[in-house]
Amino acid sequence: MDAVTSQLVLGITPLVIGVGLIYWINRRKFYRRNLAGLEGFSSYETALFVRSLERIGKWLAYGLIIISILVLWSYSRMKKDMERQQQQVKIKYPAQQ
């Protein structure tokens, strides 16, 4: 696998993980609600612990998404540079017939 393809894989993987993590956290939060729309916890400590873990998880997911956007931007720049280099080589050395 060349550098450009690995850059694409390294950009898509954290994006999928970050979006999946946000979806999973929000889904857990949704199913924790009762008929009145309030979150139900067995104790205050559990509520504090779960909410802090979810907050950390969401920040981690946002960080992964930002990193993946930067890596995908880097991938697009690398791909454009490779295409420019290939065009310059074609202009310098046209194919002989």
Legacy VTK file of the C-alpha trace (Angstrom):
# vtk DataFile Version 3.0
C-alpha trace
ASCII
DATASET POLYDATA
POINTS 97 float
0.000 0.000 0.000
1.480 3.337 -0.997
1.590 6.467 1.136
-1.429 8.106 -0.483
-3.685 5.090 0.029
-2.565 4.636 3.628
-3.277 8.329 4.218
-6.830 7.767 2.981
-7.304 4.751 5.259
-5.870 6.680 8.222
-8.344 9.477 7.479
-11.471 7.375 7.110
-10.886 5.057 10.095
-10.947 7.701 12.874
-13.878 9.415 11.171
-15.956 6.242 11.292
-14.882 5.517 14.878
-15.653 9.085 16.010
-19.094 9.196 14.410
-19.863 5.703 15.739
-18.809 6.703 19.256
-21.037 9.782 19.228
-23.942 7.704 17.909
-23.415 5.034 20.585
-23.241 7.584 23.434
-26.351 9.425 22.260
-28.236 6.143 21.832
-27.378 5.075 25.386
-28.507 8.465 26.651
-31.797 8.175 24.750
-32.643 4.716 26.062
-31.853 5.759 29.631
-34.803 8.180 29.663
-38.148 7.239 31.192
-41.699 8.226 30.170
-41.331 11.671 31.734
-38.164 12.319 29.714
-35.855 12.191 32.723
-32.702 10.111 32.875
-32.968 7.329 35.410
-29.937 6.408 37.491
-29.754 4.122 40.502
-27.644 6.589 42.496
-26.043 9.997 42.345
-22.565 8.482 42.056
-23.630 6.399 39.067
-25.098 9.450 37.362
-21.940 11.460 37.998
-19.662 8.664 36.785
-21.671 7.843 33.648
-22.103 11.472 32.611
-18.404 12.216 33.063
-17.451 9.142 31.017
-19.874 10.166 28.280
-18.466 13.680 28.269
-14.912 12.352 27.946
-16.053 9.944 25.225
-17.671 12.725 23.223
-14.556 14.903 23.461
-12.490 11.943 22.310
-14.883 11.407 19.388
-14.720 15.087 18.410
-10.915 14.900 18.531
-10.930 11.837 16.281
-13.202 13.584 13.796
-10.969 16.675 13.709
-7.863 14.517 13.239
-9.533 12.598 10.433
-10.522 15.830 8.674
-6.908 17.017 8.851
-5.603 13.685 7.546
-8.136 13.672 4.697
-7.115 17.227 3.819
-3.490 16.081 3.786
-4.511 13.159 1.557
-6.148 15.492 -0.954
-3.025 17.681 -1.034
-0.774 14.640 -1.560
-2.988 13.363 -4.373
-2.989 16.746 -6.143
0.802 16.950 -5.847
1.197 13.471 -7.322
-1.082 14.349 -10.245
0.901 17.538 -10.909
4.172 15.592 -10.871
2.778 13.026 -13.300
1.604 15.783 -15.657
5.000 17.480 -15.516
6.721 14.215 -16.390
4.357 13.714 -19.339
5.077 17.236 -20.577
8.862 16.819 -20.240
9.017 13.374 -21.775
6.158 12.855 -24.226
5.521 9.275 -25.247
7.352 8.260 -28.380
5.361 6.599 -31.102
LINES 1 98
97 0 1 2 3 4 5 6 7 8 9 10 11 12 13 14 15 16 17 18 19 20 21 22 23 24 25 26 27 28 29 30 31 32 33 34 35 36 37 38 39 40 41 42 43 44 45 46 47 48 49 50 51 52 53 54 55 56 57 58 59 60 61 62 63 64 65 66 67 68 69 70 71 72 73 74 75 76 77 78 79 80 81 82 83 84 85 86 87 88 89 90 91 92 93 94 95 96
